[in-house]
Structure formats: C-alpha cells, structure tokens
Amino acid sequence: MLAAPVTAADEGAFVVEQAGTRLDAGVYRLDARISYRFGDVVREALQNGVPLTVEIQIEVYRNRWYWLDETVAELSQFYPLQFHALSRQYLLTSLNSGAQRSFSSRYSALEVMGRMQDVPILDKKLLKPNAAYQARLRVRLDIESLPSPLRPVAYLSEEW
C-alpha cells in the first residue's frame, strides 16, 4: 500500500484532507478528498469570467539513502473551471479525459473536483518486491494557464 501525507492550510489554499491507494487487479488506484479554498481575489476573478486551471500532481517514489529519491511514476491531471455569466453556470472540464460538466454553484463544482476516486496511478509490475514506496499528492493553481495580463499579478501576489 502506498501512503500520502495529509497537510493543512489556511484560507485561500487547497487542502488534501484524505488520500490513499489500494491495489485492484494489479493496478494501484488513488482515492483522495481535496478541499478547494479560493481566496477573495481568485473568487472574484472566476466570477468575472477568468478561467482557473487546477493541476493535481501525483508522484510515486522510493527513498534511497545513497542518492536522490527514485521517481517511479508521475501523473498530472488538469481541471479548468470557468464561470459563464450568461447561463450563470460553472463549467468544469477534465483535460485528461475531455469530460465536461456544468454546475449551478461554485461549491458544487469544487465538491465534484475534490473527490478523486479510482484514479489509476501505477501498475504493480513496475515496483520492486520488498521495497518501500511513497506517494505525494500536490494540488496547485496553474498560473501559466491564466490570461497573460494576470500572470505577473498572480506570481507576485500572495492572494493567488
């Protein structure tokens, strides 16, 4: 079984509340629960039509005492979230699968995005027997996907 550390954060941050893996038919699968807490500036930008892309990075690695950690697998998932003022709907897209869903509230969209279930991350055959592996789960706002005029502001401001 792979384990992921759980961290806490303040308002305006993303929190991995629960994460764990399980072996199913020779494939390790990730189940996680993430809370998305956008700060006031980010919520205002979203409400004004600025699309926000959340990146979820998953890394499986093995600690080595004699050298840097060995990365066994890496996976990134991208989720753009956009508010459409005319329809008053939030559109959530998975760039990995192409699936799109619309929601009447930001809360509903973030709840769905925060539930990761059955995400395949690694085939058991890629792991060495009797070796210990760990997994990292990192969630961040993809600043590079913002419109060009907002990027410098986002990089320099703690509110982003």
N, C-alpha and C positions, 0 to 999 in steps of 0.2 A: 504494500500500500504506500502511496506517495502522500506526503503531508505538505500543507501550505500554511505559513504563519498568518495569523489574523492580526490586523492592525486597526488602530482607532485614529480618527482625525476630527478636526474642527469643522464648523460651518464653512461651506464653500469648498468642500473636499469630497472625495469618493472614499467609501469605507468598504473593505471586503469583510463582511460580517461572518461568513462561514465559507469554507472551501474544503473539498476533499475529493479523493479519487477512489475509484473502485475498478476491479478487473472484471470485464464482461466479455466472454468469448475471445480471449486472447488480446483484448484491447483495453488499455487504461482509459477511463472516461472521467471527466471532471463534472462535478456538481458544485455550484457556488451561489452565494447570495451576496449581492453588492448593493449598497445604498448610494445613490447619487444625490449629493447636496450641492446644488449650484448656488454661488453667491449672488448678491443682488445685481451686480453688473452683468454677469453671464445670463441670468434670467431675463434681464431687460433686453440684452442683445438677441436672445432667442425669440422673445415676444415681438421684437421688431423685424423678424424675418431672417436673421443671421443663422445659417445652418451650423450646428455644432456636431463635430465628429468625435465620438468617444472611441479610444483604442483600448482593447483588452489584450494584454500580452501574457502568454503562458510560457514558462520555461521549465524544462526538466533538466536537472544537472546532478553530477556526482562530485562530492568533495574529494579533493586529493591533497594529501599533506605535503607532497613534494613539488607541486606546481599549481597553476591556476585550476579552478574548477572545470570539469569537463561538461560542456553543454551537450546533452543527448538529443533534445528536441526543443524547438521553438515554434510557437504559433501565435499569430496576431489576428484579432477579429476587429473589424471596424463597423461602427454603428452611427451613421449620420442621423441627427434629429433636427427636424425643421418644423416651424410653425407657419401654417398658411392662413393669413389673416382673412381672406375672402371666405373660406369654408370654416374658419375657426377650429381647424383640426391640426393635430400634431402628427407628422409623418415620420415613422421610424423605419429605417432600411438596414438590412444586413448586407454589407458589401461582399461578404464571403459567399452568401447563398443567393443574394439578389431578392430575397423576400422583403415585402413591404407591408406595413400595417399602419392604419390610421387610428388615432385616439382622440377623444373629445377633451381630454385633460392631460397636462404635462405629467401629473402624478401617475396616471395610468400607463403612459408610455415609459416612464422611468421604472415603474414596478416590473413591467414585462422585460425591459432591458436588463434589469437587475437579477433576473432568475436565469441562471445558466444550468441547463440540465442535459446530461448525456453527451457532453462535448467530447468527441474522440481526440485524445492528445498523443497517444503513443502505443505502438504495437509491442507486446511483451517480448517478442523475439529480439528487439533492439537492446534489451537490458542484459547485463552480465549476471549470471547466477551468483547469489550470495553477496551481492554488492548493495550498498545503501544509496538510495536516490532521494532527492528532494525536489519539490516543485515550488515555483514562485508565480504569483498572480499579481500583475500590476495593471492598474487602471488609470488612464490619463486622458485629458482633453487634448486632442490633436491640434495644436496651434497652427501647424502648417496647412491645415485644411480650411482655415479661416480666410475670408476675403483679404486680399493684400493690404488694404489700408489699416486693417485691425491687427495684423500680426505684430508690428512693433509695439503697439499698446499692450497687447496680451503678453508679450515677452517681458516687458518692463514693469508690468503691474502685478502685484500680489493677488489682486482680486480675480485674476484669470487663472 
